[in-house]
């Protein structure tokens, strides 16, 4: 998350730059689509040049701002990381079979949701929301890096598998997609990270201009959305309102489905021997529910287009001539992806704010206890601290919330244990451990 100093308007614009940018992009695309459409269709040797440049800039900036120390710290949670990789690239990816079979009209909307299920997690918004919710930001960042690199090789294969199940004779060149994603993602990422590590001025530049780099990164995503919508403006306006509304609700429902799936797996994981700390669980839930719009846009832009709509006689003759079917209008395919991306920011921000509120209330409660203990020490600084109460051993551990131990603790201390239990539910495992020490000290002092 980028911290911004200055007036409230500036902070608001920076924090809400992406949704504001999307609103501007939609207005320009629908009212004046010619420039965006021209950029979208500008190709050099089969490469959509402007889209590739947008994507490369996103990952170059991602690489030049990527701190190695954070990634090393995150490796401590490697088990959660491995589970997240499987979840993001395979579990949610295979749910594409569900969405591609849904009765969307036009069918491009269903293709879009199916493709979006296959791509890696989001680049910046997910990590920012994990930080906002007091989750493990380093682990979230490592999930982003690993899934976006591995996704270069895995996502095209999963996309081809899912599309082939619904579109007969579709030709998806998975190897070509891997090459294009590699050029758009992995090469700029390596260059950005390499420049940061070997050239000191680049490191200073990345730290000094973190906010402008963040905005440039977000602007590239807005550019991709603007070009895509401009290209599909005519087809989009032809659609019936309730069909578009159904696609929007489908995209929102897909994100809620991914959230519930992530919450369920995070809840089940400890029963399978993979205990997650509270901060790790937050990172897992957010990152496994989010998807990367730039990666989806690049994949869609290089998939075979085809006749859109209901396949009239002209469309059918075109299919016969080419010998295969395409996805229809690729801009329509991208629309549910854009909706999903926008809504995941708002929905997950609500979730992160709830976590933050809970955490901050717990911290306030912890500060309250700390202040009271400090006052007690000032009132009686000479009180003995190593007196063992009757019925206790000096080396016997006391577990907070334990029924067996609670039954052996004096009544006034049991009240304190209950207060600690309430507090532990707010703060999680770390607070529980510190509060156990507090209760132990109170028992010793008694």
C-alpha positions in Angstrom: 0.0 0.0 0.0 1.3 3.5 -0.9 1.2 6.0 2.0 0.5 9.5 0.7 1.2 12.7 2.6 -0.7 15.9 1.7 -4.2 17.2 1.6 -7.2 14.9 1.7 -8.1 15.4 -1.9 -4.6 14.2 -3.0 -4.8 11.2 -0.7 -8.3 10.3 -2.0 -7.2 10.6 -5.7 -4.2 8.4 -5.2 -6.0 5.8 -3.1 -9.0 5.7 -5.5 -7.0 6.2 -8.7 -7.9 2.9 -10.3 -11.7 3.1 -9.9 -11.7 6.8 -10.9 -9.5 5.9 -13.9 -11.9 3.1 -14.9 -14.8 5.5 -14.8 -13.0 7.9 -17.1 -12.0 5.1 -19.4 -15.6 3.8 -19.7 -16.9 7.3 -20.6 -14.2 8.0 -23.2 -14.5 4.5 -24.7 -18.3 4.7 -25.1 -18.4 8.3 -26.4 -15.2 8.5 -28.5 -13.9 5.0 -29.2 -11.8 5.7 -32.3 -8.4 6.4 -30.7 -8.7 3.5 -28.2 -9.8 1.1 -31.0 -6.9 2.2 -33.2 -4.4 1.5 -30.4 -6.0 -1.8 -29.7 -5.7 -3.0 -33.3 -2.2 -1.7 -33.9 -0.1 -4.8 -34.5 3.6 -5.5 -35.4 4.3 -9.0 -36.7 1.1 -10.3 -34.9 2.0 -8.5 -31.6 -0.5 -6.1 -30.2 2.1 -3.5 -29.6 0.5 -1.0 -27.2 -1.1 -3.7 -25.0 2.3 -5.4 -24.8 4.0 -2.2 -23.8 1.4 -1.5 -21.2 1.8 -4.9 -19.7 5.7 -4.7 -19.8 5.6 -1.4 -18.0 3.4 -2.8 -15.3 5.9 -5.6 -14.5 9.0 -3.5 -15.0 7.7 -1.2 -12.3 6.7 -4.2 -10.2 10.3 -5.5 -10.5 12.0 -2.2 -9.7 9.9 -1.7 -6.6 10.2 -5.3 -5.4 12.2 -5.8 -2.2 14.2 -9.0 -1.8 14.1 -8.8 2.0 10.3 -9.1 2.0 10.4 -12.2 -0.2 13.0 -13.9 2.1 10.9 -13.2 5.1 7.8 -14.6 3.4 9.6 -17.9 2.7 9.0 -18.8 6.4 5.4 -19.5 5.4 6.3 -21.8 2.5 3.6 -24.3 3.2 0.9 -21.7 3.0 2.6 -20.4 -0.2 2.5 -23.8 -1.9 -1.1 -24.3 -1.0 -1.9 -20.8 -2.4 -0.1 -21.6 -5.7 -2.2 -24.8 -6.1 -5.4 -22.9 -5.2 -4.8 -19.9 -7.4 -3.6 -21.7 -10.6 -5.5 -24.9 -10.4 -8.4 -24.9 -8.0 -9.9 -21.6 -9.1 -8.7 -22.3 -12.6 -10.7 -25.5 -13.0 -13.8 -23.7 -11.8 -13.7 -22.2 -15.3 -15.6 -25.4 -16.5 -18.5 -24.1 -14.4 -18.6 -20.6 -15.7 -18.1 -21.5 -19.4 -21.3 -23.7 -19.2 -23.5 -20.9 -17.8 -26.2 -19.6 -20.1 -24.8 -16.1 -20.8 -26.0 -14.1 -23.8 -23.9 -13.4 -25.7 -21.7 -16.4 -24.9 -18.6 -14.2 -24.8 -19.4 -13.2 -21.2 -19.2 -16.8 -20.1 -15.9 -17.2 -21.9 -14.6 -14.2 -20.1 -15.4 -15.5 -16.7 -13.9 -18.9 -17.5 -10.6 -17.3 -18.7 -10.4 -15.0 -15.7 -10.7 -17.9 -13.4 -7.5 -19.3 -14.9 -5.2 -16.3 -14.4 -2.8 -15.6 -11.5 -3.7 -13.3 -8.5 -3.7 -9.5 -8.7 -0.5 -7.5 -8.8 -1.0 -4.5 -6.5 -4.5 -4.3 -5.2 -4.4 -7.6 -3.3 -1.1 -6.8 -1.5 -2.4 -3.4 -0.6 -5.6 -4.9 0.9 -3.7 -7.5 2.9 -1.6 -4.6 4.4 -4.8 -2.7 5.1 -6.2 -5.7 7.0 -3.0 -6.2 9.0 -2.2 -9.4 7.1 1.1 -10.9 6.1 2.1 -8.5 3.4 5.4 -10.3 2.6 3.6 -13.6 2.0 1.0 -11.9 -0.1 3.8 -10.3 -2.2 5.5 -13.7 -2.7 2.1 -15.2 -3.7 1.9 -12.5 -6.3 5.4 -13.0 -7.7 5.3 -16.8 -7.9 1.8 -17.2 -9.3 2.3 -14.6 -12.0 5.6 -16.2 -13.1 4.3 -19.8 -12.9 1.1 -18.6 -14.5 3.0 -17.7 -17.7 3.4 -21.5 -18.3 0.3 -22.9 -16.5 -2.6 -20.4 -17.4 -2.4 -20.9 -21.2 -2.7 -24.6 -20.8 -5.7 -24.4 -18.4 -7.3 -21.8 -20.7 -6.9 -24.1 -23.7 -8.3 -27.1 -21.7 -11.4 -25.2 -20.6 -12.2 -23.5 -24.0 -11.7 -26.7 -25.9 -14.4 -28.3 -23.7 -17.0 -25.8 -24.9 -15.9 -24.6 -28.3 -15.4 -27.3 -30.8 -12.3 -27.1 -33.0 -11.1 -23.9 -31.4 -7.4 -23.5 -32.1 -5.5 -22.0 -29.1 -1.7 -21.9 -29.6 -0.6 -22.4 -25.9 3.1 -22.2 -26.8 2.5 -18.9 -28.6 0.6 -17.6 -25.5 3.5 -18.7 -23.2 6.0 -16.7 -25.4 3.8 -13.6 -25.5 3.2 -13.7 -21.7 6.9 -14.3 -21.1 7.8 -11.2 -23.2 5.1 -9.2 -21.5 5.7 -10.4 -17.9 8.9 -12.3 -17.0 11.4 -10.3 -19.1 10.3 -6.8 -17.8 10.1 -8.2 -14.3 13.7 -9.5 -14.4 15.0 -6.3 -16.0 13.2 -4.2 -13.4 14.5 -6.3 -10.5 18.0 -6.4 -12.0 18.2 -2.7 -12.5 17.2 -2.2 -8.9 19.8 -4.6 -7.5 22.8 -3.5 -9.6 22.3 0.2 -10.1 22.1 2.2 -6.9 20.5 5.3 -8.5 17.6 3.1 -9.6 17.1 1.9 -6.1 17.0 5.5 -4.7 14.7 6.5 -7.5 12.3 3.6 -6.8 12.2 4.6 -3.1 11.9 8.3 -3.7 9.2 8.2 -6.3 7.2 5.2 -5.0 3.8 7.0 -5.3 4.3 8.3 -8.9 5.5 4.8 -10.0 2.4 3.3 -8.3 0.2 5.7 -10.3 2.0 5.0 -13.6 1.5 1.3 -12.9 -2.3 1.8 -12.3 -2.5 4.0 -15.4 -1.3 1.1 -17.6 -4.3 -1.0 -16.3 -6.6 1.9 -17.1 -5.1 2.1 -20.6 -5.8 -1.6 -21.2 -9.4 -1.2 -20.1 -9.9 1.9 -22.3 -8.5 0.2 -25.4 -10.5 -3.0 -24.9 -13.8 -1.2 -24.3 -13.2 1.2 -27.2 -12.7 -1.8 -29.5 -16.0 -3.5 -28.3 -18.1 -0.4 -28.0 -20.3 -1.2 -31.0 -20.9 -4.8 -29.9 -21.5 -3.8 -26.3 -24.2 -1.2 -27.1 -26.0 -3.8 -29.2 -26.5 -6.1 -26.2 -29.7 -6.1 -24.2 -29.5 -4.4 -20.8 -30.5 -7.4 -18.8 -27.9 -9.6 -20.5 -25.2 -7.1 -19.6 -26.7 -6.9 -16.0 -26.6 -10.7 -15.8 -22.9 -10.7 -16.8 -22.2 -8.1 -14.2 -23.9 -10.1 -11.5 -22.1 -13.2 -12.7 -18.7 -11.5 -12.2 -19.7 -10.4 -8.7 -21.0 -13.8 -7.9 -17.8 -15.4 -9.2 -15.7 -13.3 -6.8 -17.9 -14.1 -3.8 -17.5 -17.8 -4.8 -13.7 -17.5 -4.8 -13.8 -15.7 -1.4 -16.0 -18.5 0.1 -13.7 -21.1 -1.4 -10.6 -19.5 0.0 -12.2 -19.1 3.5 -13.3 -22.7 3.5 -9.9 -24.1 2.6 -8.2 -21.8 5.1 -10.6 -23.1 7.8 -10.0 -26.8 6.8 -6.2 -26.5 6.5 -5.4 -26.7 10.2 -7.4 -30.0 10.4 -5.0 -31.3 7.7 -1.9 -30.4 9.6 -1.3 -27.0 8.0 -1.8 -24.4 10.7 -2.1 -20.8 9.5 -1.3 -17.8 11.7 -4.0 -15.1 11.6 -1.9 -12.8 9.3 -1.2 -15.7 7.0 -4.8 -16.6 6.8 -5.7 -13.1 5.8 -3.1 -13.1 3.0 -4.3 -16.5 1.8 -8.0 -15.5 1.6 -7.4 -12.2 -0.2 -4.8 -13.4 -2.7 -6.6 -16.6 -3.6 -9.9 -14.7 -4.3 -8.3 -12.1 -6.5 -7.3 -12.2 -10.2 -5.0 -10.2 -12.5 -6.8 -8.1 -15.1 -3.6 -7.3 -17.1 -2.7 -11.0 -17.5 -6.3 -11.8 -18.5 -6.3 -9.0 -21.0 -3.1 -10.1 -22.7 -4.4 -13.7 -22.9 -7.7 -12.6 -24.4 -6.1 -10.3 -26.9 -4.0 -13.1 -28.4 -6.8 -15.7 -28.5 -8.5 -16.4 -31.8 -11.5 -14.0 -32.4 -14.5 -15.1 -34.2 -18.1 -14.1 -35.1 -19.9 -12.7 -32.2 -23.6 -12.9 -31.3 -25.9 -15.7 -32.3 -23.8 -16.9 -35.3 -25.9 -15.8 -38.3 -25.4 -17.2 -41.8 -22.5 -15.0 -42.6 -20.8 -16.1 -39.3 -21.4 -19.7 -40.1 -19.8 -19.4 -43.6 -16.8 -17.6 -42.0 -16.4 -20.5 -39.6 -16.5 -23.0 -42.4 -13.9 -21.0 -44.3 -11.5 -20.9 -41.4 -12.2 -24.4 -40.3 -12.5 -23.4 -36.6 -14.4 -21.3 -34.2 -13.1 -18.4 -32.2 -14.3 -16.6 -29.1 -16.4 -14.0 -30.8 -15.8 -10.4 -30.0 -12.8 -10.3 -27.7 -13.9 -7.0 -26.2 -17.1 -8.6 -25.0 -15.0 -11.5 -23.5 -13.0 -8.9 -21.5 -16.0 -7.1 -20.0 -16.8 -9.5 -17.2 -13.1 -9.6 -16.4 -13.1 -5.8 -16.0 -16.2 -6.0 -13.8 -14.7 -8.7 -11.6 -11.5 -6.7 -11.2 -13.3 -3.5 -10.1 -15.6 -5.3 -7.8 -12.9 -7.4 -6.1 -11.2 -4.1 -5.0 -14.4 -2.8 -3.4 -15.6 -6.1 -1.9 -12.2 -7.1 -0.5 -11.7 -3.5 0.9 -14.8 -4.0 2.9 -13.4 -7.3 4.3 -10.0 -5.8 5.0 -11.6 -2.8 6.8 -13.4 -5.3 9.0 -10.2 -7.1 9.9 -8.5 -3.7 10.5 -11.2 -2.5 12.9 -11.1 -5.8 14.8 -7.3 -5.6 15.1 -7.3 -2.0 16.1 -9.9 -2.6 18.8 -7.8 -5.4 20.2 -4.7 -3.2 20.2 -6.6 -0.5 22.1 -7.6 -3.2 24.6 -4.0 -4.4 24.9 -2.8 -0.8 25.5 -5.4 -0.5 28.2 -4.1 -3.6 30.1 -0.5 -2.4 29.6 -1.4 1.0 31.2 -3.1 -0.7 34.2 -0.2 -3.0 34.8 2.3 -0.1 34.7 0.2 1.7 37.3 0.2 -1.3 39.6 4.0 -1.6 39.4 4.4 2.0 40.3 2.0 1.6 43.3 3.9 -1.4 44.7 7.4 -1.6 43.2 8.8 -3.7 46.0 6.2 -6.5 45.7 7.7 -10.0 45.5 7.5 -11.4 42.0 8.7 -15.0 42.5 6.2 -16.2 45.2 4.5 -19.4 44.1 0.8 -19.5 45.2 -0.5 -22.5 47.0 -1.2 -25.4 44.8 1.1 -24.3 41.9 4.5 -25.4 40.7 7.0 -22.8 39.7 7.7 -24.7 36.5 4.1 -25.7 35.7 2.9 -24.1 32.5 -0.5 -22.4 32.5 -2.6 -22.4 29.3 -5.0 -19.6 28.8 -8.5 -20.8 28.3 -7.7 -24.3 29.4 -10.5 -25.9 31.4 -8.1 -28.0 33.5 -5.9 -25.1 34.5 -8.8 -22.7 34.9 -10.3 -25.1 37.5 -7.1 -24.8 39.6 -6.8 -21.1 39.4 -8.2 -18.9 42.2 -11.5 -17.2 41.4 -10.2 -13.7 40.9 -7.6 -14.9 38.5 -10.2 -17.0 36.6 -11.9 -13.7 35.9 -8.7 -12.3 34.4 -8.4 -15.5 32.2 -11.9 -14.8 30.9 -10.9 -11.2 30.0 -7.8 -12.5 28.3 -9.9 -15.0 26.3 -12.1 -12.2 25.1 -9.1 -10.2 24.1 -7.4 -13.2 22.4 -10.4 -13.5 20.1 -9.7 -10.0 19.0 -5.9 -10.2 18.6 -5.3 -13.8 17.6 -2.4 -16.1 18.6 0.2 -13.4 19.3 -1.9 -11.6 21.8 -3.0 -14.9 23.4 0.7 -15.8 24.0 1.5 -12.4 25.6 -1.7 -12.4 27.7 -0.8 -15.9 29.0 2.4 -14.3 30.3 0.3 -11.5 31.9 -2.0 -14.0 33.6 1.0 -16.0 34.8 2.5 -12.9 36.3 -0.7 -12.1 38.1 -0.9 -15.6 39.5 2.7 -15.4 40.7 2.1 -12.0 42.2 -1.0 -13.4 44.1 
